[in-house]
Amino acid sequence: MREARDITRQITVAASAVIAIIGSFVGSGAAGGTPIQEASGGALSATATPIAPDVPAFSIWSIIYLGLIVYAVWQFLPRQSSAERHRKLGYWVAASLLLNAAWILSVQFDQLWLSLPVIVALLAVLVRAFLLCRAFPPTGTLDAVITDGTLGLYLGWVSIATAANATAVLVASGFTGFGLSADVWAVIVLAVAALVGVLLAVRGKGRIAPALSLSWGLAWVAVGRVTGELISVPAGVTAIAAVVVVLAATAIARVRAVSA
């Protein structure tokens, strides 16, 4: 009975990975869809809001998708198929893949407002997967790289993407900022993103992958605000400071964890 459940879980993860990959092709414009940067009236383009990362930042999806494909294959291997961590993680990973595809579809159909609850749900699912990775140690170094590394990169990137998505929805809906300027709001949102990075560092005891992808996104926010079409020096400086804070917090948490 348990073996049958394992097979069902493995097939679900693999099928979800296929759906997510198809969604990524649609979102890139390669399969007839509208590129995300142009969809929903360009609300999610690199110059739509002061929180939007510059275009090259999105290349990280190639690494994340590759890692998810490898994970979908990895979890079929005999040692992994019966590992308790993968039994706990499997359906959460599948849920993240389906939510990823749902997010792309919501943007493709110009339902920008719907994309926000979808990406928030995706973030919540990835946080749960992150906590499960902490609770159930990897079966070895390779499992740590494939599973923890991929899900960590996924979580870090979706963290900054959620902030950018929320900002895009507010701007598109005509939010006036309660009298505060766009620069002030950008500083506030980026500070919150840095706080999220610190919390992930502490809770994850210095896990490197989430910090790297979150810092990657923040760094490209800085590049876009300093050298791109939408200039915002306060946002650029805050984004750089956020990168330093996230990496420093991760390094400190890592040293403490190793020492302990």
ROTORDO-96742 format. One line per field, with one value per atom (N, C-alpha, C): y, z, x; residue number from 1; residue in three letters. Coordinates in nm, 2 decimals. Example, Ala and Ser with C-alpha at 12.3 -4.5 7.8 and 13.67 -1.06 7.14 Angstrom:
REM ROTORDO-96742
py -0.57|-0.45|-0.33|-0.22|-0.11|0.00
pz 0.78|0.78|0.78|0.71|0.71|0.79
px 1.32|1.23|1.32|1.28|1.37|1.29
pos 1|1|1|2|2|2
code ala|ala|ala|ser|ser|ser
***
This chain:
REM ROTORDO-96742
py -0.12|0.00|0.13|0.12|0.24|0.26|0.15|0.16|0.22|0.19|0.24|0.39|0.43|0.58|0.65|0.59|0.65|0.67|0.57|0.58|0.69|0.70|0.80|0.94|0.96|1.08|1.12|1.02|1.05|1.09|1.02|1.05|1.19|1.22|1.36|1.47|1.45|1.54|1.56|1.44|1.44|1.51|1.48|1.54|1.69|1.73|1.87|1.95|1.88|1.94|1.96|1.87|1.88|2.00|2.01|2.12|2.26|2.26|2.39|2.42|2.33|2.35|2.41|2.34|2.39|2.54|2.56|2.70|2.80|2.75|2.84|2.88|2.78|2.81|2.91|2.89|2.99|3.13|3.13|3.26|3.33|3.25|3.31|3.36|3.32|3.36|3.26|3.16|3.06|2.97|2.95|2.86|2.93|3.05|3.13|3.22|3.22|3.31|3.44|3.53|3.67|3.67|3.71|3.72|3.79|3.74|3.80|3.95|3.99|4.14|4.22|4.16|4.23|4.21|4.10|4.06|4.16|4.15|4.24|4.38|4.43|4.57|4.61|4.51|4.55|4.58|4.54|4.57|4.51|4.40|4.33|4.34|4.45|4.47|4.52|4.53|4.57|4.72|4.79|4.94|4.98|4.88|4.92|4.98|4.93|4.99|4.99|5.07|5.08|4.95|4.85|4.72|4.62|4.64|4.54|4.52|4.39|4.36|4.38|4.41|4.43|4.30|4.30|4.19|4.07|4.08|3.97|3.89|3.95|3.88|3.75|3.76|3.64|3.52|3.53|3.42|3.31|3.35|3.25|3.14|3.17|3.07|2.95|2.97|2.85|2.75|2.81|2.72|2.66|2.73|2.68|2.57|2.59|2.49|2.36|2.38|2.27|2.19|2.26|2.19|2.11|2.17|2.10|1.98|1.99|1.87|1.76|1.80|1.70|1.64|1.72|1.67|1.57|1.60|1.51|1.37|1.37|1.24|1.18|1.26|1.22|1.15|1.20|1.14|1.00|0.96|0.82|0.72|0.76|0.67|0.59|0.46|0.37|0.43|0.49|0.54|0.66|0.74|0.86|0.83|0.73|0.71|0.67|0.60|0.56|0.65|0.75|0.85|0.93|0.94|1.01|1.16|1.22|1.36|1.38|1.29|1.31|1.27|1.18|1.15|1.28|1.35|1.48|1.59|1.60|1.71|1.70|1.58|1.55|1.64|1.63|1.70|1.85|1.89|2.04|2.09|2.01|2.05|2.05|1.95|1.94|2.06|2.10|2.22|2.34|2.36|2.48|2.48|2.37|2.36|2.40|2.35|2.38|2.53|2.58|2.73|2.81|2.77|2.84|2.85|2.74|2.74|2.83|2.82|2.90|3.05|3.09|3.23|3.28|3.20|3.23|3.25|3.16|3.16|3.29|3.32|3.44|3.57|3.58|3.69|3.69|3.57|3.56|3.60|3.57|3.61|3.75|3.83|3.97|3.98|3.87|3.88|3.91|4.03|4.07|4.06|4.10|4.09|3.95|3.85|3.71|3.66|3.72|3.67|3.69|3.79|3.82|3.71|3.67|3.56|3.43|3.41|3.29|3.28|3.40|3.40|3.40|3.46|3.45|3.30|3.23|3.09|3.01|3.04|2.98|3.00|3.13|3.16|3.08|3.07|2.99|2.85|2.79|2.65|2.63|2.72|2.71|2.73|2.81|2.82|2.69|2.63|2.50|2.39|2.39|2.30|2.33|2.45|2.49|2.44|2.45|2.41|2.25|2.19|2.04|1.99|2.07|2.04|2.05|2.15|2.16|2.05|2.01|1.90|1.76|1.74|1.61|1.62|1.59|1.61|1.53|1.58|1.51|1.38|1.29|1.16|1.16|1.27|1.28|1.41|1.43|1.56|1.59|1.49|1.51|1.55|1.49|1.52|1.66|1.70|1.84|1.94|1.91|2.00|2.01|1.89|1.88|1.93|1.88|1.91|2.05|2.06|2.18|2.30|2.27|2.38|2.44|2.35|2.39|2.46|2.40|2.46|2.59|2.60|2.72|2.84|2.81|2.91|2.95|2.86|2.88|2.98|2.95|3.03|3.17|3.18|3.31|3.40|3.34|3.42|3.46|3.37|3.40|3.50|3.51|3.61|3.75|3.78|3.91|3.93|3.82|3.82|3.86|3.81|3.84|3.99|4.05|4.19|4.27|4.23|4.30|4.29|4.17|4.14|4.23|4.23|4.31|4.46|4.51|4.65|4.67|4.58|4.60|4.60|4.52|4.51|4.65|4.70|4.82|4.94|4.94|5.05|5.05|4.92|4.91|4.94|4.92|4.95|5.10|5.18|5.32|5.36|5.28|5.31|5.44|5.53|5.66|5.67|5.57|5.57|5.64|5.68|5.75|5.87|5.94|6.06|6.04|5.92|5.89|5.87|5.91|5.90|5.75|5.73|5.60|5.55|5.65|5.62|5.57|5.64|5.60|5.46|5.43|5.30|5.19|5.23|5.13|5.10|5.20|5.17|5.08|5.11|5.03|4.88|4.86|4.72|4.65|4.72|4.65|4.62|4.71|4.68|4.55|4.54|4.42|4.29|4.31|4.19|4.15|4.25|4.23|4.15|4.20|4.13|3.99|3.96|3.82|3.74|3.80|3.73|3.70|3.79|3.77|3.65|3.65|3.55|3.41|3.41|3.28|3.23|3.33|3.29|3.24|3.30|3.25|3.12|3.11|2.99|2.87|2.90|2.80|2.78|2.84|2.83|2.85|2.95|2.99|2.92|2.87|2.81|2.91|2.86|2.96|2.98|2.88|2.90|3.01|3.02|3.12|3.26|3.27|3.40|3.44|3.34|3.37|3.43|3.36|3.40|3.53|3.54|3.67|3.79|3.76|3.87|3.90|3.79|3.81|3.90|3.88|3.96|4.10|4.12|4.25|4.33|4.26|4.32|4.37|4.30|4.34|4.45|4.46|4.58|4.70|4.69|4.80|4.84|4.74|4.78|4.85|4.80|4.86|5.00|5.03|5.16|5.26|5.21|5.30|5.33|5.22|5.23|5.22|5.17|5.15|5.27|5.24|5.35|5.42|5.34|5.40|5.42|5.54|5.57|5.60|5.54|5.57|5.54|5.65|5.63|5.57|5.62|5.57|5.42|5.37|5.23|5.15|5.21|5.14|5.12|5.23|5.22|5.12|5.13|5.04|4.89|4.87|4.73|4.68|4.77|4.72|4.70|4.78|4.76|4.63|4.60|4.48|4.36|4.36|4.25|4.23|4.33|4.32|4.26|4.31|4.26|4.11|4.07|3.93|3.84|3.88|3.79|3.79|3.90|3.91|3.82|3.84|3.76|3.61|3.57|3.43|3.38|3.46|3.42|3.40|3.49|3.49|3.36|3.34|3.23|3.09|3.09|2.97|2.94|3.05|3.03|2.98|3.04|3.00|2.85|2.81|2.68|2.58|2.61|2.52|2.51|2.62|2.62|2.54|2.55|2.48|2.32
pz 0.00|0.00|0.00|0.08|0.09|-0.04|-0.11|-0.23|-0.34|-0.33|-0.43|-0.41|-0.28|-0.25|-0.30|-0.28|-0.33|-0.48|-0.55|-0.70|-0.74|-0.67|-0.70|-0.68|-0.57|-0.54|-0.64|-0.68|-0.78|-0.91|-0.96|-1.08|-1.08|-0.97|-0.95|-0.96|-0.90|-0.90|-1.05|-1.11|-1.25|-1.35|-1.33|-1.42|-1.39|-1.27|-1.23|-1.29|-1.30|-1.35|-1.50|-1.57|-1.72|-1.74|-1.66|-1.67|-1.65|-1.55|-1.52|-1.63|-1.69|-1.81|-1.93|-1.95|-2.06|-2.04|-1.91|-1.87|-1.89|-1.86|-1.88|-2.03|-2.12|-2.26|-2.30|-2.25|-2.28|-2.23|-2.11|-2.05|-2.11|-2.18|-2.25|-2.39|-2.43|-2.57|-2.67|-2.63|-2.73|-2.78|-2.71|-2.75|-2.78|-2.83|-2.88|-2.77|-2.65|-2.55|-2.56|-2.47|-2.46|-2.36|-2.39|-2.29|-2.16|-2.04|-1.92|-1.91|-1.96|-1.96|-2.04|-2.13|-2.21|-2.18|-2.10|-2.07|-1.97|-1.95|-1.86|-1.87|-2.00|-2.02|-1.98|-1.97|-1.92|-1.78|-1.70|-1.55|-1.48|-1.54|-1.47|-1.54|-1.63|-1.70|-1.60|-1.65|-1.57|-1.54|-1.60|-1.58|-1.53|-1.49|-1.45|-1.31|-1.22|-1.08|-1.03|-0.93|-0.87|-0.81|-0.79|-0.73|-0.83|-0.96|-1.06|-1.09|-1.08|-1.12|-1.27|-1.31|-1.45|-1.52|-1.65|-1.73|-1.71|-1.71|-1.69|-1.56|-1.46|-1.34|-1.36|-1.46|-1.48|-1.54|-1.58|-1.63|-1.52|-1.39|-1.28|-1.30|-1.37|-1.39|-1.46|-1.55|-1.62|-1.52|-1.42|-1.32|-1.23|-1.19|-1.11|-1.18|-1.30|-1.38|-1.40|-1.43|-1.45|-1.32|-1.21|-1.08|-1.05|-1.08|-1.06|-1.15|-1.27|-1.36|-1.30|-1.26|-1.20|-1.07|-0.99|-0.87|-0.91|-1.01|-1.05|-1.09|-1.15|-1.18|-1.06|-0.98|-0.86|-0.76|-0.74|-0.64|-0.68|-0.81|-0.85|-0.82|-0.79|-0.75|-0.63|-0.62|-0.51|-0.37|-0.35|-0.22|-0.18|-0.28|-0.26|-0.25|-0.32|-0.33|-0.20|-0.11|0.02|0.13|0.10|0.20|0.26|0.39|0.45|0.41|0.39|0.35|0.22|0.12|-0.01|0.00|0.09|0.12|0.17|0.25|0.31|0.21|0.13|0.04|-0.09|-0.14|-0.28|-0.32|-0.25|-0.29|-0.27|-0.18|-0.17|-0.29|-0.34|-0.46|-0.58|-0.59|-0.70|-0.69|-0.57|-0.56|-0.60|-0.57|-0.62|-0.77|-0.83|-0.98|-1.04|-0.99|-1.04|-1.02|-0.90|-0.87|-0.97|-1.00|-1.09|-1.22|-1.27|-1.40|-1.39|-1.28|-1.26|-1.26|-1.21|-1.21|-1.35|-1.43|-1.57|-1.64|-1.62|-1.69|-1.65|-1.52|-1.48|-1.54|-1.56|-1.63|-1.78|-1.84|-1.98|-2.02|-1.93|-1.95|-1.89|-1.87|-1.82|-1.69|-1.60|-1.47|-1.37|-1.38|-1.29|-1.14|-1.11|-0.97|-0.92|-1.00|-0.96|-0.94|-1.01|-1.00|-0.86|-0.78|-0.65|-0.55|-0.53|-0.44|-0.48|-0.61|-0.66|-0.62|-0.63|-0.60|-0.45|-0.37|-0.23|-0.18|-0.24|-0.21|-0.25|-0.36|-0.40|-0.30|-0.25|-0.15|-0.02|0.02|0.14|0.13|0.01|-0.02|-0.01|-0.07|-0.07|0.07|0.15|0.29|0.37|0.34|0.40|0.36|0.23|0.18|0.24|0.26|0.32|0.46|0.54|0.68|0.68|0.59|0.58|0.55|0.46|0.43|0.56|0.64|0.77|0.87|0.87|0.96|0.93|0.79|0.75|0.67|0.73|0.66|0.53|0.44|0.31|0.33|0.23|0.23|0.20|0.15|0.12|0.06|0.02|-0.04|-0.17|-0.25|-0.38|-0.36|-0.26|-0.23|-0.18|-0.10|-0.05|-0.16|-0.26|-0.37|-0.46|-0.49|-0.58|-0.52|-0.40|-0.33|-0.26|-0.16|-0.08|-0.17|-0.25|-0.34|-0.43|-0.50|-0.59|-0.52|-0.42|-0.34|-0.27|-0.23|-0.17|-0.27|-0.39|-0.50|-0.54|-0.54|-0.58|-0.48|-0.35|-0.24|-0.24|-0.25|-0.25|-0.36|-0.48|-0.60|-0.58|-0.54|-0.53|-0.42|-0.32|-0.22|-0.28|-0.36|-0.42|-0.53|-0.60|-0.70|-0.65|-0.53|-0.46|-0.43|-0.38|-0.35|-0.48|-0.59|-0.72|-0.77|-0.76|-0.80|-0.73|-0.60|-0.51|-0.55|-0.57|-0.61|-0.75|-0.84|-0.97|-0.97|-0.89|-0.87|-0.81|-0.71|-0.65|-0.75|-0.82|-0.92|-1.03|-1.08|-1.18|-1.14|-1.01|-0.96|-0.92|-0.94|-0.91|-0.77|-0.70|-0.56|-0.56|-0.47|-0.47|-0.36|-0.28|-0.18|-0.05|-0.02|0.10|0.12|0.01|0.02|0.02|0.03|0.02|-0.12|-0.15|-0.29|-0.33|-0.46|-0.50|-0.45|-0.43|-0.38|-0.24|-0.16|-0.02|-0.01|-0.09|-0.08|-0.13|-0.23|-0.27|-0.16|-0.09|0.02|0.13|0.16|0.26|0.21|0.09|0.04|0.03|-0.01|-0.02|0.12|0.22|0.36|0.41|0.37|0.41|0.35|0.22|0.15|0.22|0.27|0.34|0.47|0.54|0.66|0.64|0.53|0.49|0.47|0.41|0.39|0.52|0.62|0.75|0.82|0.81|0.88|0.82|0.68|0.62|0.66|0.68|0.72|0.86|0.95|1.09|1.10|1.04|1.05|0.97|0.87|0.79|0.84|0.94|1.00|0.89|0.81|0.71|0.58|0.55|0.41|0.30|0.21|0.12|0.00|-0.05|-0.17|-0.17|-0.06|-0.06|-0.06|0.01|0.02|-0.12|-0.19|-0.32|-0.42|-0.43|-0.53|-0.49|-0.36|-0.31|-0.34|-0.31|-0.33|-0.48|-0.56|-0.71|-0.75|-0.71|-0.74|-0.69|-0.57|-0.52|-0.59|-0.63|-0.70|-0.84|-0.90|-1.03|-1.02|-0.90|-0.88|-0.87|-0.80|-0.79|-0.93|-1.01|-1.14|-1.23|-1.22|-1.30|-1.25|-1.12|-1.07|-1.09|-1.11|-1.12|-1.27|-1.35|-1.49|-1.59|-1.55|-1.64|-1.68|-1.74|-1.78|-1.66|-1.56|-1.44|-1.33|-1.32|-1.22|-1.09|-0.98|-0.85|-0.76|-0.73|-0.65|-0.51|-0.44|-0.31|-0.32|-0.42|-0.43|-0.46|-0.55|-0.59|-0.47|-0.39|-0.27|-0.17|-0.15|-0.05|-0.10|-0.22|-0.28|-0.25|-0.27|-0.25|-0.10|-0.02|0.13|0.17|0.11|0.14|0.10|-0.01|-0.05|0.06|0.10|0.21|0.34|0.38|0.50|0.49|0.38|0.36|0.36|0.29|0.28|0.41|0.48|0.61|0.71|0.72|0.81|0.78|0.66|0.62|0.66|0.64|0.68|0.83|0.91|1.05|1.10|1.05|1.09|1.05|0.94|0.90|1.00|1.03|1.12|1.26|1.31|1.44|1.43|1.32|1.31|1.30|1.23|1.23|1.36|1.43|1.56|1.66|1.65|1.74|1.72
px 0.08|0.00|0.09|0.19|0.28|0.35|0.39|0.46|0.37|0.24|0.15|0.13|0.13|0.12|0.25|0.36|0.49|0.48|0.43|0.43|0.33|0.22|0.12|0.18|0.25|0.32|0.42|0.50|0.61|0.55|0.45|0.38|0.32|0.26|0.20|0.30|0.42|0.53|0.58|0.60|0.65|0.55|0.42|0.32|0.31|0.32|0.32|0.44|0.55|0.67|0.65|0.59|0.56|0.47|0.37|0.27|0.34|0.43|0.50|0.60|0.66|0.75|0.67|0.56|0.47|0.43|0.40|0.36|0.47|0.59|0.71|0.73|0.71|0.72|0.61|0.49|0.38|0.42|0.47|0.51|0.62|0.71|0.82|0.78|0.66|0.62|0.66|0.74|0.79|0.68|0.57|0.46|0.34|0.35|0.24|0.18|0.23|0.18|0.24|0.20|0.26|0.37|0.49|0.59|0.54|0.58|0.54|0.56|0.67|0.71|0.60|0.54|0.44|0.30|0.27|0.14|0.08|-0.06|-0.13|-0.09|-0.08|-0.05|0.09|0.18|0.32|0.33|0.23|0.23|0.35|0.40|0.51|0.64|0.65|0.78|0.88|1.01|1.12|1.12|1.03|1.02|0.88|0.80|0.66|0.66|0.74|0.75|0.89|0.92|1.05|1.10|1.01|1.05|1.08|1.05|1.07|1.22|1.27|1.40|1.43|1.55|1.58|1.57|1.56|1.53|1.62|1.76|1.84|1.82|1.75|1.73|1.64|1.56|1.46|1.53|1.65|1.73|1.74|1.72|1.73|1.63|1.52|1.42|1.47|1.57|1.63|1.69|1.76|1.82|1.72|1.62|1.51|1.44|1.40|1.32|1.41|1.54|1.63|1.63|1.65|1.65|1.52|1.41|1.28|1.27|1.31|1.31|1.40|1.52|1.61|1.55|1.48|1.41|1.30|1.23|1.12|1.17|1.29|1.36|1.42|1.49|1.56|1.47|1.35|1.26|1.21|1.23|1.20|1.30|1.42|1.53|1.50|1.54|1.50|1.52|1.64|1.67|1.58|1.55|1.47|1.32|1.28|1.13|1.07|1.15|1.10|1.15|1.23|1.28|1.16|1.16|1.05|1.04|1.16|1.15|1.08|1.10|1.04|0.89|0.85|0.71|0.64|0.71|0.66|0.66|0.76|0.78|0.70|0.68|0.64|0.52|0.41|0.29|0.30|0.39|0.41|0.49|0.58|0.65|0.56|0.47|0.37|0.28|0.24|0.15|0.22|0.35|0.42|0.43|0.45|0.46|0.33|0.22|0.09|0.05|0.09|0.06|0.15|0.27|0.35|0.28|0.23|0.16|0.03|-0.04|-0.16|-0.13|-0.01|0.03|0.05|0.12|0.15|0.02|-0.08|-0.21|-0.28|-0.28|-0.35|-0.30|-0.17|-0.11|-0.14|-0.13|-0.16|-0.30|-0.40|-0.53|-0.57|-0.46|-0.48|-0.56|-0.55|-0.61|-0.50|-0.45|-0.34|-0.38|-0.50|-0.54|-0.54|-0.57|-0.57|-0.43|-0.33|-0.19|-0.14|-0.19|-0.14|-0.17|-0.30|-0.32|-0.26|-0.24|-0.17|-0.03|0.04|0.18|0.20|0.11|0.11|0.10|0.00|-0.01|0.11|0.17|0.30|0.41|0.42|0.52|0.49|0.37|0.33|0.37|0.34|0.38|0.53|0.60|0.75|0.81|0.75|0.79|0.77|0.65|0.63|0.73|0.76|0.86|1.00|1.03|1.16|1.16|1.06|1.05|1.06|1.00|1.01|1.16|1.22|1.36|1.45|1.41|1.49|1.45|1.33|1.28|1.33|1.34|1.39|1.51|1.63|1.76|1.77|1.86|1.88|1.94|1.92|1.98|2.13|2.18|2.32|2.35|2.47|2.51|2.44|2.42|2.36|2.21|2.15|2.01|2.00|2.10|2.10|2.11|2.19|2.21|2.08|2.03|1.91|1.79|1.76|1.63|1.64|1.73|1.73|1.78|1.88|1.93|1.82|1.75|1.65|1.53|1.48|1.37|1.41|1.54|1.59|1.59|1.65|1.65|1.51|1.42|1.28|1.22|1.24|1.18|1.24|1.37|1.43|1.38|1.37|1.33|1.18|1.10|0.95|0.93|1.02|1.00|1.01|1.11|1.12|1.02|0.98|0.88|0.75|0.72|0.59|0.58|0.69|0.70|0.68|0.74|0.73|0.58|0.53|0.39|0.29|0.30|0.21|0.22|0.34|0.36|0.29|0.31|0.25|0.10|0.04|-0.11|-0.16|-0.09|-0.13|-0.12|-0.01|0.01|-0.10|-0.12|-0.22|-0.36|-0.39|-0.52|-0.54|-0.43|-0.44|-0.41|-0.34|-0.30|-0.22|-0.25|-0.18|-0.08|-0.07|0.04|0.01|-0.11|-0.15|-0.06|-0.03|0.05|0.20|0.25|0.39|0.43|0.55|0.60|0.64|0.65|0.69|0.82|0.92|1.05|1.04|0.96|0.94|0.88|0.78|0.72|0.82|0.90|1.00|1.10|1.14|1.23|1.17|1.04|0.97|0.96|0.92|0.90|1.03|1.14|1.27|1.32|1.29|1.33|1.26|1.13|1.06|1.12|1.16|1.22|1.35|1.43|1.55|1.52|1.41|1.37|1.33|1.27|1.23|1.36|1.46|1.59|1.65|1.65|1.70|1.63|1.50|1.42|1.45|1.46|1.50|1.64|1.73|1.86|1.86|1.79|1.78|1.71|1.59|1.51|1.58|1.65|1.72|1.86|1.91|2.04|2.15|2.13|2.23|2.22|2.10|2.09|2.13|2.21|2.27|2.18|2.11|2.03|1.93|1.85|1.75|1.81|1.92|1.99|2.05|2.10|2.16|2.05|1.94|1.84|1.77|1.74|1.68|1.78|1.91|2.01|2.02|2.01|2.02|1.90|1.78|1.67|1.69|1.73|1.75|1.86|1.97|2.08|2.03|1.94|1.89|1.79|1.72|1.64|1.73|1.84|1.93|1.99|2.02|2.07|1.97|1.84|1.73|1.71|1.72|1.69|1.80|1.92|2.04|2.07|2.05|2.10|1.98|1.87|1.76|1.68|1.56|1.47|1.40|1.37|1.30|1.41|1.45|1.56|1.50|1.56|1.52|1.64|1.71|1.83|1.80|1.69|1.66|1.64|1.56|1.53|1.66|1.74|1.87|1.96|1.97|2.06|2.01|1.87|1.81|1.83|1.81|1.83|1.97|2.07|2.21|2.23|2.17|2.19|2.12|2.00|1.93|2.01|2.08|2.17|2.28|2.34|2.44|2.38|2.27|2.20|2.17|2.11|2.07|2.19|2.30|2.42|2.49|2.49|2.56|2.48|2.35|2.27|2.29|2.29|2.31|2.44|2.55|2.68|2.69|2.63|2.64|2.56|2.44|2.36|2.43|2.50|2.58|2.69|2.77|2.88|2.83|2.72|2.66|2.62|2.55|2.50|2.62|2.73|2.84|2.91|2.92|2.98|2.90|2.77|2.68|2.69
pos 1|1|1|2|2|2|3|3|3|4|4|4|5|5|5|6|6|6|7|7|7|8|8|8|9|9|9|10|10|10|11|11|11|12|12|12|13|13|13|14|14|14|15|15|15|16|16|16|17|17|17|18|18|18|19|19|19|20|20|20|21|21|21|22|22|22|23|23|23|24|24|24|25|25|25|26|26|26|27|27|27|28|28|28|29|29|29|30|30|30|31|31|31|32|32|32|33|33|33|34|34|34|35|35|35|36|36|36|37|37|37|38|38|38|39|39|39|40|40|40|41|41|41|42|42|42|43|43|43|44|44|44|45|45|45|46|46|46|47|47|47|48|48|48|49|49|49|50|50|50|51|51|51|52|52|52|53|53|53|54|54|54|55|55|55|56|56|56|57|57|57|58|58|58|59|59|59|60|60|60|61|61|61|62|62|62|63|63|63|64|64|64|65|65|65|66|66|66|67|67|67|68|68|68|69|69|69|70|70|70|71|71|71|72|72|72|73|73|73|74|74|74|75|75|75|76|76|76|77|77|77|78|78|78|79|79|79|80|80|80|81|81|81|82|82|82|83|83|83|84|84|84|85|85|85|86|86|86|87|87|87|88|88|88|89|89|89|90|90|90|91|91|91|92|92|92|93|93|93|94|94|94|95|95|95|96|96|96|97|97|97|98|98|98|99|99|99|100|100|100|101|101|101|102|102|102|103|103|103|104|104|104|105|105|105|106|106|106|107|107|107|108|108|108|109|109|109|110|110|110|111|111|111|112|112|112|113|113|113|114|114|114|115|115|115|116|116|116|117|117|117|118|118|118|119|119|119|120|120|120|121|121|121|122|122|122|123|123|123|124|124|124|125|125|125|126|126|126|127|127|127|128|128|128|129|129|129|130|130|130|131|131|131|132|132|132|133|133|133|134|134|134|135|135|135|136|136|136|137|137|137|138|138|138|139|139|139|140|140|140|141|141|141|142|142|142|143|143|143|144|144|144|145|145|145|146|146|146|147|147|147|148|148|148|149|149|149|150|150|150|151|151|151|152|152|152|153|153|153|154|154|154|155|155|155|156|156|156|157|157|157|158|158|158|159|159|159|160|160|160|161|161|161|162|162|162|163|163|163|164|164|164|165|165|165|166|166|166|167|167|167|168|168|168|169|169|169|170|170|170|171|171|171|172|172|172|173|173|173|174|174|174|175|175|175|176|176|176|177|177|177|178|178|178|179|179|179|180|180|180|181|181|181|182|182|182|183|183|183|184|184|184|185|185|185|186|186|186|187|187|187|188|188|188|189|189|189|190|190|190|191|191|191|192|192|192|193|193|193|194|194|194|195|195|195|196|196|196|197|197|197|198|198|198|199|199|199|200|200|200|201|201|201|202|202|202|203|203|203|204|204|204|205|205|205|206|206|206|207|207|207|208|208|208|209|209|209|210|210|210|211|211|211|212|212|212|213|213|213|214|214|214|215|215|215|216|216|216|217|217|217|218|218|218|219|219|219|220|220|220|221|221|221|222|222|222|223|223|223|224|224|224|225|225|225|226|226|226|227|227|227|228|228|228|229|229|229|230|230|230|231|231|231|232|232|232|233|233|233|234|234|234|235|235|235|236|236|236|237|237|237|238|238|238|239|239|239|240|240|240|241|241|241|242|242|242|243|243|243|244|244|244|245|245|245|246|246|246|247|247|247|248|248|248|249|249|249|250|250|250|251|251|251|252|252|252|253|253|253|254|254|254|255|255|255|256|256|256|257|257|257|258|258|258|259|259|259|260|260|260
code met|met|met|arg|arg|arg|glu|glu|glu|ala|ala|ala|arg|arg|arg|asp|asp|asp|ile|ile|ile|thr|thr|thr|arg|arg|arg|gln|gln|gln|ile|ile|ile|thr|thr|thr|val|val|val|ala|ala|ala|ala|ala|ala|ser|ser|ser|ala|ala|ala|val|val|val|ile|ile|ile|ala|ala|ala|ile|ile|ile|ile|ile|ile|gly|gly|gly|ser|ser|ser|phe|phe|phe|val|val|val|gly|gly|gly|ser|ser|ser|gly|gly|gly|ala|ala|ala|ala|ala|ala|gly|gly|gly|gly|gly|gly|thr|thr|thr|pro|pro|pro|ile|ile|ile|gln|gln|gln|glu|glu|glu|ala|ala|ala|ser|ser|ser|gly|gly|gly|gly|gly|gly|ala|ala|ala|leu|leu|leu|ser|ser|ser|ala|ala|ala|thr|thr|thr|ala|ala|ala|thr|thr|thr|pro|pro|pro|ile|ile|ile|ala|ala|ala|pro|pro|pro|asp|asp|asp|val|val|val|pro|pro|pro|ala|ala|ala|phe|phe|phe|ser|ser|ser|ile|ile|ile|trp|trp|trp|ser|ser|ser|ile|ile|ile|ile|ile|ile|tyr|tyr|tyr|leu|leu|leu|gly|gly|gly|leu|leu|leu|ile|ile|ile|val|val|val|tyr|tyr|tyr|ala|ala|ala|val|val|val|trp|trp|trp|gln|gln|gln|phe|phe|phe|leu|leu|leu|pro|pro|pro|arg|arg|arg|gln|gln|gln|ser|ser|ser|ser|ser|ser|ala|ala|ala|glu|glu|glu|arg|arg|arg|his|his|his|arg|arg|arg|lys|lys|lys|leu|leu|leu|gly|gly|gly|tyr|tyr|tyr|trp|trp|trp|val|val|val|ala|ala|ala|ala|ala|ala|ser|ser|ser|leu|leu|leu|leu|leu|leu|leu|leu|leu|asn|asn|asn|ala|ala|ala|ala|ala|ala|trp|trp|trp|ile|ile|ile|leu|leu|leu|ser|ser|ser|val|val|val|gln|gln|gln|phe|phe|phe|asp|asp|asp|gln|gln|gln|leu|leu|leu|trp|trp|trp|leu|leu|leu|ser|ser|ser|leu|leu|leu|pro|pro|pro|val|val|val|ile|ile|ile|val|val|val|ala|ala|ala|leu|leu|leu|leu|leu|leu|ala|ala|ala|val|val|val|leu|leu|leu|val|val|val|arg|arg|arg|ala|ala|ala|phe|phe|phe|leu|leu|leu|leu|leu|leu|cys|cys|cys|arg|arg|arg|ala|ala|ala|phe|phe|phe|pro|pro|pro|pro|pro|pro|thr|thr|thr|gly|gly|gly|thr|thr|thr|leu|leu|leu|asp|asp|asp|ala|ala|ala|val|val|val|ile|ile|ile|thr|thr|thr|asp|asp|asp|gly|gly|gly|thr|thr|thr|leu|leu|leu|gly|gly|gly|leu|leu|leu|tyr|tyr|tyr|leu|leu|leu|gly|gly|gly|trp|trp|trp|val|val|val|ser|ser|ser|ile|ile|ile|ala|ala|ala|thr|thr|thr|ala|ala|ala|ala|ala|ala|asn|asn|asn|ala|ala|ala|thr|thr|thr|ala|ala|ala|val|val|val|leu|leu|leu|val|val|val|ala|ala|ala|ser|ser|ser|gly|gly|gly|phe|phe|phe|thr|thr|thr|gly|gly|gly|phe|phe|phe|gly|gly|gly|leu|leu|leu|ser|ser|ser|ala|ala|ala|asp|asp|asp|val|val|val|trp|trp|trp|ala|ala|ala|val|val|val|ile|ile|ile|val|val|val|leu|leu|leu|ala|ala|ala|val|val|val|ala|ala|ala|ala|ala|ala|leu|leu|leu|val|val|val|gly|gly|gly|val|val|val|leu|leu|leu|leu|leu|leu|ala|ala|ala|val|val|val|arg|arg|arg|gly|gly|gly|lys|lys|lys|gly|gly|gly|arg|arg|arg|ile|ile|ile|ala|ala|ala|pro|pro|pro|ala|ala|ala|leu|leu|leu|ser|ser|ser|leu|leu|leu|ser|ser|ser|trp|trp|trp|gly|gly|gly|leu|leu|leu|ala|ala|ala|trp|trp|trp|val|val|val|ala|ala|ala|val|val|val|gly|gly|gly|arg|arg|arg|val|val|val|thr|thr|thr|gly|gly|gly|glu|glu|glu|leu|leu|leu|ile|ile|ile|ser|ser|ser|val|val|val|pro|pro|pro|ala|ala|ala|gly|gly|gly|val|val|val|thr|thr|thr|ala|ala|ala|ile|ile|ile|ala|ala|ala|ala|ala|ala|val|val|val|val|val|val|val|val|val|val|val|val|leu|leu|leu|ala|ala|ala|ala|ala|ala|thr|thr|thr|ala|ala|ala|ile|ile|ile|ala|ala|ala|arg|arg|arg|val|val|val|arg|arg|arg|ala|ala|ala|val|val|val|ser|ser|ser|ala|ala|ala
***
